[in-house]
Structures are given as C-alpha cells and as structure tokens.
Amino acid sequence: MDFELSEDQRAIAQMADGLFVDHCHDEYMRQWDVSGEPMMAPLWALCIETGLHALAIPEEHGGSGLGMTELMLVLQAQGKALAQVPLWRHQLAAATLARFAAADSAGWLAKAASGEALLSLSVDGLSSALGVELQATATADGWSIDGRVAALSLGDQAGAALVLVQAEGQPRLLLIDLSAPQVQRVSAVLTQGEAVADLHIQGLTVDTNALLPAEAVAWLELRSVAALAALQLGVSEEQIRRTVAYVSERRQFERSIGSFQAVQMSMADTHIAVEALRSALWQLVYRVDAGLPAPSEALATAWLACEAGHRIGHIAQHVHGGIGVDLSYPIHRFLYWSRGLCLALGGSAASLERLGDWLNDNDKLGWKYDLEEHQAL
C-alpha cells in the first residue's frame, strides 16, 4: 500500500506552511501579544484568498470539497505558527450544515464559502463537567432556546454559530444567528490569546426543523477531535524543534546542555509522545475520510493529544530553565496553546474515562471487524 501524500496534498501542505511561517514570525507574534486584536485579520484575508478557509466545504456549496487529511495538513502548519485564524471551526461548521441542513442554511453556506461571513462552533458540552447548558424546550410552534454557551470562539466576530442544545434528553446541534436580540454576548480572551464570548440566550424561538439530526453530533465531534489534535501536533513539533535548537546552543560546564543524559532522555520522551499522537491522528483521519466508524479512535487521539501537549510543553519549559518563563522569549506561547487545546478536547482524564466506557460496551475493535462488516454488506 502507498501511504505517501498525493502531489496535491503536498502542495496544500507546502502552501499553508509557507503562508503561516512567513506571517507569524517571532517579531510579529510579539506585536500581536499586545495588539488587542481578536484574530489575525490580514492572515485570515490571505486564507480566504488562497482558499484555505473552505477546503472542507463541499464543492456544490462553493468550497474545495476536500477531506480531513487535507484539512489536517493545513491545521498542522497553523499549529506550528500559532496562527490565530478560525480555520477549522469555520469550515467544519459549514461542512456540517452542508451535510445535514443544506436547504435551510444555503445563505450561510454561500457566505461562509466566499468568506463574506464567519461561522463558529462549540461542541465543548460533550466533554464538559457541566454538560450542555443550552436547553431546547418543545413548544406548539417549534423550540424555545434558553441557557448559556461558554467561551464560544470569536463569538463577537462570527455571524452565526453551530452550538449544542439539550433537547428531549439528548444533545443536538443548532445554528444560531448571533445578531438575534435574544442573544447576549460577554467578551473575554483565553490565555493563548483566542478571543471568545459567552452567549446568554433567553427566549429564542426556532422552527421545529431547526435542530440538526441527532447523528450530526457524532459526525462533527469526530472531525473536531481530529482538527484539535492536528493543531496540537503542529504546536508540539515546533515546540520540540525550538527546544532542540536551544539545548544544542545553551552551554554549561563548557558543554551544550543537549549532551547531558537527563536532557537527552527528556527530549527522547517528547519525540515518543509526538510520534504516538501522529500515528493515532493519521489513523483517525484515514477512517473519517474512508467513511469508517471511529469513535474509539477519536477518543484515543484526544487522550494522546492532551498527554502529548502536557508532557512536551512541560519538558520544553523545564529544559529552557529560567528563560522559559520570560514572556519576551517565544517558547511560553507554545505551552499556552497546548493547555488551551487540551481544555478544548476535554482534558486527558475525561477522554480516557469516555474511552474506558466505550471499551466496556464494545468487544469488537480493529481492522478485521471493519473487514467483516464490509463483507457482510
């Protein structure tokens, strides 16, 4: 079997890498830290110009119609550069609407594909200890929506957002027009610089058919885990690269500290963690693009992403010594991003607990069961 990327996939990866690296150099990032801007608007404009904002949006709705593999390559490059642009949420929200509610959201889809409007999404309630805080109550004409959505990414800048609501005992997805008067927004900024807003919704009424089908939740969750893990892979790779460069140059006792056994063993641990994440992520995106079920693969990838982010982040800070906590030095940004991505994934403990529950309820796992299923069909 040929596991190499196609020529088109390599071209997409190279274009994304060049775009983000050229824009997000260390001097620019220092200016960004104090700019107060919610996102990197010039870079987002370049993403729209090059079509990176619509890779996963189907062609019939104005996008490129590509899969999670291509999106993963772009997000990996974004993670390396720590680029504050809403690539994955924007297009996965649009892709979900295109698959499950195309007729009812054609206007938003067209605007998302052209870059005219920004879409956001939040599936945090699936892994949050608080659960889904937005409630949908059935009425004679549809649904009444009340509650809160916590820390919606770019909630002030987005035109609409795909969010979770609890309806009749199960989570469902709902597209909310954020300009609606029943939606109140409270702005904030996360540690890694991501602009968010809490949504407080009271008395919003929607049609009976406004909620997406129940299967849309699992469809979107798989892809959200893959997107966040791809960002973490990029963050961790660059974190390791920079740390290796530092320990090769930093000298103590007339030797580079990279020659010390303890440092070498610590850096070896980071390489093991990032390669484990890479393997799990590649398997996940392969299964997603092949249309295979991947609930356990997604949970395993989420756990490995959280573990890699924590382990690599803290080892990188440790071997940098005092300079690691100097905010004028760039390595701290990677730790902030790793922690932010871990929280977005729900944390390693929650992911492992969900994986354990899945394994307890399922005794068939692996390629041979996929083969048996396809033969039966």
N, C-alpha and C positions, 0 to 999 in steps of 0.2 A: 504494500500500500504506500501511496505517496502522501506524506504528511507535510510537505512543503507548502508554503503560501503560494497562491497564484500570482501571476505578474501584476494583475490589477490590485490585489490585496497589498502586495509590497509597495506599489506606487501610492496607495492611500496612506499606508503607514509612514512612508518617507515624507510625503507632503505634510501630514499632520505634525510629524516630528520637527521638520524644518520650520513650520509656521509657529509652533509653540516655543521652541527653543530661541528662535530669533526675537520673539516678542518679550518673553518672560526671563530676560537676563537678570542678574542679581541687582544691578543698579535700578532697573525698572521696578523690581519687587520691593526694594527699599522705599521707593516713591509711592508705590501702591499701598504699602502698610499705613501710610499717614494721609492718604488721599481722601478717605471717607466715601469713596465711590462704591456702589452696591455690586458692580461687576465690571469686568474689563470690556467696556463698550467698544473701543476700537478693535479689539481682538474678536469680539463677537461679530462685528461687521465683516471681518475677514472670513470668519467661519461661514457666514451666510453667503459671502461672495464665492467661496470655494465649494459650497455645497455640503460642508461637514455637518451642518445643522440638521440635515434632512436625509442622512444615509439610510436610516431605518424606517423612514416613511414610505409607504408603497408608491410605486410609480404612478398608479392611476389617480393618486391624490397629490401629485407634484413632487414627490421625493425620488430617491435613488433606488428604493426597493431592495436594499442590501440586507444582510443578516447580522447576527450578533457577533460573528467573527470580525467583520469589518469595523463594526462599532467598537468592539473590544480593543482593536489595534489603535484606534483614534484616542480612546479613553486612556489607554496605557501611556501614550505620548502626552496627553493632557496632565496625567498624574506626575510624570517626570518633571514637567514645567511648573506644576502647581497653578495652572491657569484657571482663573475664576470666570468660567463661562458655563452656561447651563446646558451643555450638550446632551447629556443622557436623559435628563428629566423632560426636556422639551420634546425630543423626538420619540421617546417611549410613550409619553402621554398621547402624542399624535398617532403613533402606531397602534396603541390600544383602542383609541376611538375609531380608527380606520377599520379595525378588525371586528369590533363589537357594536359600534354605533355610528357607522359611516353616514347613514341617511339623516340622522338627527344632528350631526355635528359637521356637516360639509363646509359651512362657513369658517369654522375654527380650523379645520384641516387645511383649507386653502391658504389661510393667513399664516398658519404655522409653517407650511412648506415653503412659502415665499419669504418668510422672515418678517412679515408685517406685524405679526402678533407673537408674543412669547407665552408658551404654556409651561406650567409647573405641575408637579405631582407630589403626593405624600402617601406612602404605604407604611409609615412608621408604626401605626397602630397594631400591625400584625405581630410585632415583636416587643412592643412597649408593655411595661408592667401595668399601665393604666388601661391598656386595651384601646379600642376605638371609642373616642369621646364624642363623636358626632352621631346623633341619633336621628333616624328617619321614622316618623310615625305615620301610619296609613290614615288617610282622610278620604272623604267621599270623592274628591277630585284628583287625588294623587298622593303626595307625600309632604309632610311638614318637617323641615330640617332645623334642628336646634343642637347647639353644643359648641365644641371648640376643636380646631385643628392646630396642633402645636408646631411651631417653628417650620412653617412652610417656606421652602427655599424660594427666594425672590418673590415673596408674596406681595410686595408693594409694586413690583415691576411687571409681573405677569398679568395678562389679560384674563386668563381662566386657569383653573387648576382641577386636576383629577384627584379626588380625595376619597378616603374610606368613610362610609357611614355604616352604622349598625342598623340593619333592617330585619325585623322578624327573626332575631336571634342569630343572624349571620352577617359577616362583612360584605358589603357591596361597594362598587365604585360609582361615583357621581361626578359629573363635570359641573363645576360651579363658575358662573360669571362673577369675577371678583369685583366688578363695578356695581353689583346689586346693592341697594341701600340697606338690606338686611345683613350685609357682611361688614363687620368692623375689623380693622387691621391694627395690630400693635407691633411696631417695628423693633428689630433687635439685630445684633451681629454676633455670630458664633466665634469661638476662639480662633479658628483658622481663617477668619475674615469673610465668611459666607454670610450674605445678607438674608435674613429670614423675617417672617412676620407671623405672629399668632393670629388666627382667624377666630373671631367670636361671631357666631351666627345665631340669629333669633328670628323665628317666624318666616323662614324662607320656604316658599311653596314651589313644588316642581310637579311635572306631569307624572302619571302612573308609569310611563315607559322611560322615565329619565334615568333610572338606575340601570347600570350595565348588567348583563347576565352574570350569574354567580361565578361561572368559570373564568371570567375576566380577571378576577383577583389573583388566582394561582398563575395564570398566564403572565400577568405583569410582574408578580413577585419574583418569578424565576429570572426574568430579564433585569430586574432591578438589582438583584444579588450579583448577577454577572457584571453589570455596569459598575457597581461599587467596588467589587473585587478587582476589576481591571484597573480602576483608578488606584487602588491600593498597591497593585503590582507595580505600576509605574512609579508611584511615590517611593516604594521600598527599593526598587532598582536604583533609582537616582541617589537615595539616601546611602545605600551601600557604596556606590561609585564614589561619591564625595568623601565618605569616611575612609575608604581605602586610599584615596589620594592624600588625605590628611595624615593618616598614620604612616604613610610612606615618606612624608616630608618632615613631620614633627620628630625632633631628636631629643633624647635624654641619655645621659651617661655615654655620650659620643656614639649613640646608635639610634636609628629610626625606631620609634616605638612599635612599628609594624613587625619588627623582628623579635619582639617579646612573645614568648609562648602563650601567655594568657590572652594577649590581644589577638594573636593568630587563631586561637581556639574560639574566641568570641566571634570573630569575623566569619569563621567557618560555620558557626551556628546560624548566622544571618543568611548565608548562601543556601543552607539546607532549607531554612524556612521559606525563602523566596521561591526556590525551585519546587517545593511541595505545593505552594499556592499556585504556581504557574501550571503544574500538571493538572490539578483539580479544576482550575478555571478553564483550561483548554478542553477538558472532557465535558464540562458543563456547556460551554458554547457550542461544541460539536453536537451534543444531544439536542439542544434547543433548536439549532439550525436544521437538524435532521428530523425534527418533529417527534423525537422520542421523549418519554416521560423522564423527568429529572428532579423529583422532589428531594430525594436524599442527597443527590449531587449538589444541589443548591445549598442545602444546609451544611454539608461538609465544606463547601467552598467558603461560605460565610464564616464558619468557625476558623478555617485556616487563614482567611484574610484578617480576622481580628487578632489571632495569635501572632501572625507574621508582623502586623503593624505594631503590636505591643513589644514583641521581642526585638525586632530590628530597630525600632525607634529608641528604645532604652539602651540598647548596646551602643548605638551610634552616639547618643548623648554621653554615655559613660566614657567611651574611649576618646572623645573630644575633650574630656576634662572640663575645666572652668570655662573654656571658650564656647562650650556647647550651650551655656545659658546666657551668653552675650547676645542680646537682641540685634546688635549690629552685624552679627555673623549669621549666615543663611540657614544653618542646619536646624535651628529650632522650628522653622516653618514646616519642615517635613514631619516632625513629631506632632505638631498641632493638627496637620492634615490626617495623619494616621489615627489619632484619637477621634477626630471628627468622623472619619469613615467607619471606625469601629462602632461608634454610637449609632450611626445611620443604619448599620447592619444589625443592630440589636444587642451587640456585645457577645463575647465568646461563650459565656455561661448560658445565656438564653438559647443561642444557636445549638449548643451541644445538648441541652435538655430537649429541644424540639427534635433533634436528630435521634436521640435515645428513644423518645416516644415513637417516632416513625419506625425505627428498627424493631421495637417491641411489637408493633402491629403488622409488620411485613416480614415474611420469611423468604422472599424472593428478591435477590439483588444481584445484578451483574449482567454482562453481555449475553450470557447463554439464555437467560429468561426473555430478554428482548428478542432473541432469535426464535425462540419457541412461539412467542406471541405473534411475530410476523408470519411464521409458517402456518399457524392456525388460521390467520386471516386469509 
